[in-house]
């Protein structure tokens, strides 16, 4: 289940308390911080806990377990490399429109066929990108989350942990295009995601259909040939394996060019060019 809009969660009392304060009310901010932490008087001696106290002696050292991490931590260098890699792939894809507003995206898509899509920068400060797509009820947009160095479509909170993660946005797009075109998923309502509009009711019947990118400009011949070859390789591979067990795109292309006779003798420069963008859109 996907959502076009993300509602704010005020279930955490700490968050709710902080967001309820006015930005211009410095007195309230000061009081909030004073209540949260008080510095002891300078002349007050620091006391050391008694080693024989009940809290320390109630458990042996080897029985004390460290708290679980609240979230996965990604190294800053890995995070930067992930973002750079994604940006390079977006530049090549042709359907990334950069700083395009929701209004402009809707204007571009409103005359297009159902399933036509584009990717743009998100207008929400907490997200990097947004997928805008034409549905049978008109254009809609779904934010793309960036989580621990990977990307996923925004979804209802209870399903976010089930959403597949991808190392770049074009890989995410390829996945949902393949899913939309797969007849097995098209006939299985229990397995097909739908668009969910948080501002309207009875919108559960709008399935996620992503078929054709709306290119920003005409793609050059080299890129069009690359996409066609990659699509042919993936179509051939999909007939041998199931949708859910498909390989990561770069790994699939590398294996195919290593094992399949028609690709073995390709010059290395051509192989590198194909692997540079291993997606069919």
Residue pairs with C-beta under 8 A, 6 or more apart in sequence:
1 155
1 156
1 159
1 193
1 194
1 196
2 142
2 153
2 154
2 155
2 156
2 193
2 194
2 195
2 196
2 208
3 142
3 154
3 155
3 156
3 195
3 196
3 197
3 198
4 140
4 141
4 142
4 195
4 196
4 197
4 198
5 197
5 198
5 199
6 124
6 143
6 154
6 198
7 198
9 15
9 157
10 16
10 19
17 32
18 32
21 28
21 29
21 32
22 28
40 46
49 55
49 56
50 56
51 57
71 148
72 148
74 82
74 148
74 149
78 149
79 149
82 149
82 150
82 167
85 167
85 168
86 151
86 167
86 168
86 169
89 168
89 169
89 170
89 171
89 277
89 279
90 96
90 119
90 168
90 169
90 170
92 170
92 223
92 276
92 277
93 119
93 169
93 170
93 173
93 213
93 277
93 279
93 281
94 213
94 215
94 216
94 217
94 219
94 223
95 117
95 118
95 119
95 173
95 213
95 214
95 215
95 216
95 281
96 118
96 119
96 120
96 169
96 216
97 105
97 118
97 119
97 120
97 216
98 120
98 121
99 120
99 121
100 118
100 120
100 121
101 123
102 123
102 130
102 132
102 141
105 118
105 120
105 132
105 139
105 141
106 132
106 138
106 139
108 118
108 214
109 116
109 117
109 118
109 132
109 133
109 134
109 139
109 214
110 134
110 138
110 139
112 134
112 214
113 134
113 211
113 212
114 134
114 135
114 136
114 209
114 211
115 133
115 134
115 180
115 209
115 210
115 211
115 212
116 133
116 134
116 211
116 212
116 213
116 214
117 131
117 132
117 133
117 134
117 173
117 210
117 211
117 212
117 213
117 214
118 131
118 132
118 133
118 213
118 214
118 216
119 129
119 130
119 131
119 132
119 144
119 169
119 173
120 129
120 130
120 132
121 128
121 129
121 130
122 128
122 129
122 130
122 143
122 144
123 130
124 130
124 143
127 143
127 144
127 145
127 146
127 154
128 144
128 146
129 143
129 144
129 151
129 169
130 141
130 142
130 143
130 144
131 141
131 142
131 143
131 144
131 153
131 173
131 210
132 139
132 140
132 141
133 139
133 140
133 141
133 142
133 209
133 210
135 195
135 206
135 209
136 206
137 203
137 206
140 195
140 197
140 206
142 153
142 154
142 195
143 153
143 154
144 151
144 152
144 153
144 154
144 169
144 172
145 151
145 152
145 153
145 154
145 160
147 165
149 167
150 165
150 166
150 167
151 165
151 166
151 167
151 168
151 169
151 171
151 172
152 160
152 163
152 164
152 165
152 166
152 172
153 163
153 172
153 176
155 162
155 163
156 196
164 175
166 172
166 175
170 277
170 279
170 281
171 248
171 249
171 279
173 210
173 213
173 279
173 281
174 249
174 279
174 280
174 281
176 208
176 210
177 210
177 211
177 280
177 281
178 234
178 238
178 243
178 246
178 280
179 185
179 208
179 243
180 186
180 208
180 209
180 210
180 211
181 211
182 243
184 243
185 191
185 192
185 243
186 192
192 207
192 208
193 207
193 208
194 203
194 204
194 205
194 206
194 207
194 208
195 203
195 206
195 207
195 208
196 203
196 204
197 203
213 281
219 227
222 273
223 277
226 273
226 274
226 277
227 277
227 279
227 280
227 281
229 274
230 249
230 253
230 274
230 277
230 278
230 279
230 280
231 280
233 252
233 253
233 256
234 246
234 249
234 252
234 280
237 246
237 247
237 252
237 256
238 246
246 252
247 255
249 278
249 279
250 275
250 278
252 278
253 274
253 275
253 278
254 275
256 263
257 263
257 264
257 266
257 271
257 274
258 264
263 271
